[in-house]
Amino acid sequence: MLIQNSDPVHRIWILQLYLAAALIIVLPFAALLEERRKLERALRSRKARYRLLFEQVGEAIFLYPMTTAVTPGNFEKVNNMACSQYGYSREELLCLSPVDLQAPENPEG
């Protein structure tokens, strides 16, 4: 309708050209979005497996960073087995570092 003084065949040809260009532009984006959704589902699945393994393993697991002075920082994550073996709640352990759990007669680790 915006094209003045053109016959219907010419208008249909321009409409088809517009639709083809729109599809060429939109389809790759749709494929990228679907790939992103697939990767997000896979990531959620792997995170769930990691959490299950972290909590269900029969050993105490502590995750903590190392500071620039090569001393361990406070625990960032601990599993249920660590809480039960050391007799602390999760919140209490997250306020401690490996140095705090060392026996007094073994200051070097």
N, C-alpha and C positions, 0 to 999 in steps of 0.2 A: 504494500500500500504506500510505502514511503517513496517508492521509485515511480516517478511520474512518467507518463507517456511510454510505458513498456507493455508488451503483450504478455498474456498469462503464462506462456511457455517460458519466457525469459524470467519472470518472477518465480516460477516453480524451480527453474534451474538455480537461481540465486538462493532460494530457500534450501534446496538440497545441498548446495555447497556450504551454507552456513551450518546445517545439521552435521555434515561430515566433519567440518572443522571442530565443532563442539565435541563430537565424539572422540576425535583424535586427541583433544586436550583433556577431556574428563576421564577417559578410560585409564590412562596411566596413574592418575591420582587415586582412582578407586582401587587399582591394584596395590598401590603403596599403602593405602589405608587398611586394606585387608591383610597385607603382610605385617603391618604394625600390630593389628589386633591379634594375629597369630603369635607373634613374638611376645606380646604381653601375656597371653594365655600360657605360653610355655614358661615364661619367667615366674608367673604366679604358681605354676605347678612345681617348678624347681624349688622355689622358696618354701612351699608347703612341705616338700620332701626333706629339705634341709632342717626345717624346724622340728619335724617328726624325728629325724635322726638325732638331732642335737638333744632333744628331751628324752628320748627312749634308750639311748646308749647306756650301758651299765657302768660307765666311768664318770667321774667328775670332770666337767669341762669348764674352763674359764677362758674368756676372751678379754684381752687387755692390750692397750697400746704401749709402745716403748717410747719414752721421752727422749729428748736430744741428748741427755746425759746417760743414756743407755740404762736407765732405771725404769722398772715397770710402773705404769700408771694405774689408776683405779680400774677395777673390773668393769667392763662394758656389758658383758653378758655372762650369765652362769646358768647351768642347767639344774634341774631338781635334785639330781644325785649329788652335786656339789653342795647344795644347801643341806641335804640330809647328812652327808658325811662330816661336814664341819659344824653342824648345829646352828647355823645362822639362817635367818630369813633371806629371801632374795634381795630385799631392800637393804638389809645390813651388809650383805656381801658386796653389793654394788657401791658401797661407800668405802670399801677396803681395797688393798692392792696385794699382790703376792708377798710383798715384804711383811705385811701385817699377819700373814698366816704362817710365817716361819717360826719354828720352835726357838725359844730363847737360847738354848745351848747350841744352835746351829745358825749363827748370824749370816754366814756366807751362802746359804741356800741349800 
